[in-house]
Amino acid sequence: MLTLSTSSSSLAAILDRTGILLPLAGLSLLVLVFIYHDRALGTRSRRAGVYFPPKTLPLLGHTIWMLKKGMDREQHQIFELTKASKNGCAQLSVLGAGTFFFLSRPEYIEGIQKTYFENFEKGDFFQSRFGDVLGHNGIFVSDGHTWKTARKTASHIFSAAQFRNWVQVVVHQELDSVVSLLNNLTLRGNEAVITLPELFFRYTLNSFSRMAFSSDIGCLTKDPACLDTPVEFALAFDYAQQVINSRSFDPIFKQTELFSAQGKNMRKAVASIQTFAGGIIDDRLRAVQREKKANQDQGQATRATGTIAQLAKKDGKDLLDLFMETTQDREELLIVVLNFLIAGRDTTAQLLSWFFYEMMAHPEHLDGIRRELTEVLGECPEEGYRLPYDRLRDVPYTFACITEALRLHPSVPKNGKRCVKDTLIVPSKPNPTNLPPIQIYKGEMAGWSDWVMARLPEVWGADCEEYRPSRFLDSATEDEEGRMGTKQYSQWQQHMFNGGPRLCLGMNLANFEALSIVAAIVPLFDVHWARADQGQTASWPPKYLASVTLPSEPYQVEFRRRAR
């Protein structure tokens, strides 16, 4: 009796202090648990016909499940979700981040990126996570008029004339450095071990900086000693992308990064990135002022644009020239430089890293590449081939080998957009597997994974997980010499360069850079996976790293000179 009396007194005391608020709060919680028994607070219920993983908690949905999974094997996790579904569609409910749909099928991707293009935006989800690195108005995170203006301005640098007059010159000069460096490394023992992805990152960073900004940053020279000098910008950029990727399903990253070691390191990385890019801009702005003053001193008409292009003896304007015609604000130009560096440096370098892995796994294709290069370009000179831009389509077998590597290892493995208007995504035709329409509501995310799509038999056939370059060769277009042409698929199936209005501007540049370095290296050297006693640090096959893009883990290879 005493215990019951004491409990009643305690309850009465609490009610005296809180009144009816505590019971109402408890009742409200029960109601919310009842409504959101299988999903995150504030999200809509599961969609019919879409796979909804069962491991959910009331009010939290898949939040804890996602945090436990982590991001290290992100693509495999999306693949497992997709395979568990009947139609390749999966739905996740995450507290604070909202509802995510993974629709890794061409029929849905066309709807998001073309048919209902205006209904889906990058929006705050991307801008908040990328903003400290790429700004809120950069071409990769912006929408509407801002995005259209940036794309239109940048498109001029990717014209055919630019490729012939400037891009080709820069790429060939950088290849001179690559081949000379490898020759110097193998000069004594005819073999040398290097970290191959690092070489490719230097190649693309140096070449793109020259092409887009007329800035030679000197991270790749003919002297092998250059490989021993760390590129601080590259290290900071890689780290920043890993952090950005980790923010995907973290609704409170802004708060946790204020106090965490990751947040502290991220702020250091951003400062390093901005210092590097700011140096490019400051050099150009000073050059503009010098040119302006020189013109004034000579009584000539002045123009507030850079002349580094002319100093470099190239025709036309580089990317920075084009954007400086609309603004000379340092912060705005900083966003431009960083947005294009991530595209110009990372994607092609990663493609090359995965391509050479596939060549080491499937060396039978190397003879075909060498034979084709000889047939098209003649006997290989001592410095290797320098593929002309106009001969890009004359090496279909080599192109197919590169494209198949990109299919299996897409440089941008996943992407998505926020729905800004309730949309019923009706699968595009043909729809051979009778995929159902999917309802996406305003505020929900619709995403896809090209990495996953490459591994779906419904998209690429029963051999989808095999490396088979012949899928990109077309026997129907065989020429008189027996060479097959390139087989094209729809941009929604062959989606490695995105599609619709946001089709990758740099697609031809990436293909040219990749084909050019293959033509320069493969005829001169054999490339072998380094052994553990040679310093190998990677597993076989190499793992991909958790990032915005798809870098392989660093791996070492042995270069051996081929007998001539």
Beta strands, then each sheet from edge to edge (+ up, - down):
strand 1: 89-94
strand 2: 98-103
strand 3: 120-121
strand 4: 191-195
strand 5: 414-419
strand 6: 423-425
strand 7: 438-440
strand 8: 445-449
strand 9: 473-474
strand 10: 485-486
strand 11: 525-529
strand 12: 556-561
sheet 1: 1+ 2- 8- 5+ 3-
sheet 2: 4+ 12- 11+
sheet 3: 6+ 7-
sheet 4: 9+ 10-
end
